[in-house]
Amino acid sequence: MAHLHITSWVIAFVLVALATTFTRAGNEKAAKISHMILRLDYLLILYSGGSLFASYSSYGALVIIKVLVGLWAIAAMEMVTIKYKKKKPAAAWWGQLFIAAVLALILGFGFLPAGILPV
């Protein structure tokens, strides 16, 4: 399930980049399509993340923090695409997305069992 989760995140980052690029280029139809696919990808992220949460529940607070950071990253991705769509400044949300993504990577790969560091 970890591979599905990681693949979903990579696809989500690519779709955010595509949606913002299409919006900047003025291609509203392509931006809307990529944003809708991104929203479907959120469901895949939540499903695989929920499954990982259930299997790692013995790690206590660390897993709960990882879930909250992951939800923060999803919210930041959504807000970035919405701000671009409404032609409003999105720099603060880009910063939040970067911070949340880095924290999620550190927690996921650094401290949880699917990671690369021994616990």
C-alpha positions in Angstrom: 0.0 0.0 0.0 3.0 2.3 0.5 3.8 2.2 -3.2 0.3 3.2 -4.1 0.5 6.1 -1.6 3.9 7.3 -2.9 2.8 7.0 -6.5 -0.4 9.0 -5.7 1.6 11.8 -4.1 3.9 12.0 -7.1 1.0 12.2 -9.5 -0.6 14.9 -7.3 2.5 17.0 -7.4 2.6 16.6 -11.2 -1.1 17.5 -11.5 -0.7 20.7 -9.4 2.2 21.8 -11.6 0.1 21.1 -14.7 -3.0 22.8 -13.4 -1.1 26.0 -12.5 0.9 26.0 -15.7 -2.3 25.6 -17.8 -4.0 28.4 -15.8 -1.0 30.7 -16.3 -1.0 29.9 -20.1 -4.7 30.8 -20.3 -5.8 27.2 -21.2 -8.8 27.1 -18.8 -10.2 23.8 -20.1 -7.0 21.9 -19.6 -6.5 23.5 -16.2 -10.0 22.4 -15.1 -9.5 18.9 -16.4 -6.2 18.5 -14.5 -7.7 20.0 -11.4 -10.6 17.5 -11.5 -8.1 14.6 -12.0 -6.2 16.0 -9.0 -9.3 15.9 -6.9 -9.8 12.3 -7.8 -6.2 11.6 -6.9 -6.9 13.1 -3.5 -9.3 10.2 -2.9 -6.6 7.7 -3.8 -4.2 9.5 -1.4 -6.8 9.4 1.4 -7.6 5.7 0.7 -4.0 4.6 0.7 -3.1 6.8 3.6 -6.0 5.5 5.7 -4.8 2.0 5.0 -1.3 2.9 6.1 -2.7 4.6 9.1 -4.5 1.5 10.2 -1.4 -0.7 9.8 0.9 1.8 11.6 -1.5 2.7 14.4 0.9 1.2 17.0 3.2 4.2 16.4 0.9 6.5 18.3 1.3 10.2 18.1 3.8 10.1 15.3 1.3 8.6 12.9 -1.4 11.1 13.9 1.1 13.9 13.3 1.9 12.4 9.8 -1.8 12.2 9.0 -2.3 15.9 10.0 0.7 17.0 7.9 -0.6 15.0 5.0 -4.0 16.6 5.2 -2.3 20.0 5.4 -0.4 19.2 2.2 -3.6 18.2 0.4 -5.3 21.4 1.6 -2.3 23.5 0.4 -2.4 21.8 -3.0 -6.1 22.6 -3.4 -5.6 26.2 -2.3 -2.7 26.7 -4.7 -4.8 25.6 -7.7 -7.9 27.6 -6.5 -5.8 30.7 -6.0 -4.3 30.4 -9.5 -7.8 29.8 -11.0 -9.1 33.0 -9.3 -5.9 34.9 -10.3 -5.0 35.7 -6.7 -1.6 35.6 -5.0 -0.6 32.0 -4.1 2.9 32.5 -2.7 1.8 31.8 0.9 0.1 28.6 -0.1 3.2 27.5 -2.2 5.2 28.0 1.0 2.8 26.0 3.1 2.8 23.2 0.4 6.6 23.1 0.4 6.8 23.0 4.2 4.0 20.4 4.5 5.5 18.2 1.8 9.0 18.3 3.4 7.6 17.4 6.8 5.5 14.6 5.3 8.5 13.2 3.6 10.7 13.4 6.7 8.0 11.7 8.8 7.1 9.1 6.3 10.5 8.1 5.1 12.5 9.0 8.2 10.5 7.6 11.1 7.7 5.3 10.0 8.3 1.6 9.1 8.1 2.1 5.3 10.9 4.6 5.6 14.7 4.4 5.1 15.8 5.1 8.7 15.6 2.4 11.4 13.1 3.1 14.1 
